[in-house]
Amino acid sequence: MTTFHAVVWMDHSEAHVLMFDREHVEAQRIKARSHHTPKHGHVGPDKDFFSRSRSRWRV
């Protein structure tokens, strides 16, 4: 069994996913469908973006 690692960095506009083991590296960038514009008050999260990001790095 090989050791597998993943690093995920997310913010409001994109997610970076790095998956690697001793011999291989794979990187993906997933962009949000909506463009961030500063707004006053509460703006809900792009739940679809988080679901798409999470599904990309499931093993």
N, C-alpha and C positions, 0 to 999 in steps of 0.2 A: 504494500500500500504506500503510495506517495503522499507526501504532505502537501496540501493545497492551501493557499492563502488568498484572501480577497481584501481589498481596501476600497471603500466607497466614500466619496466626498460629494455632498449634495448641497445645493443652495436653491434659491427661488427660480433660477433660470436653467440650470442644467445639473446633471449628475455625471461624475467621472467614476468608472468602475475599472479597477486593476485587479486581474486575477493571475496568479502565478504559482509555479512550483519550481523545483530545482532546474528544470530544463526549458520551460515554456513561460511566455508572458503574453497576456491578451489584455488590451485596453479598449474601452468603449466610452463614448460620450453620448449622453442622451439629453436632448434639448427639450425644454418645456414647449408645449404648443402655444401658450399665450405669452405675450411680451409683458414684462414687468413695467408698470407705470406707477409712480408714487401717488398714493391716494390717502386722503384723510379718513380716518375711521377704520373699521375692520373689513378686510378683504379675505374671503375664504381661500383655502389652499387648493391647488390644482391636484386633486386626488388622483386623477388619471395619470399624471406625470409620476407620482410616487409609485403607483401600481406598475406602470411600464418599467420603471427603473428597477424595482424589486424583482420583477419577473425575468429580467435580463441576467441577473447574477445568481439565481437559484440553481443549485446543483442537483 
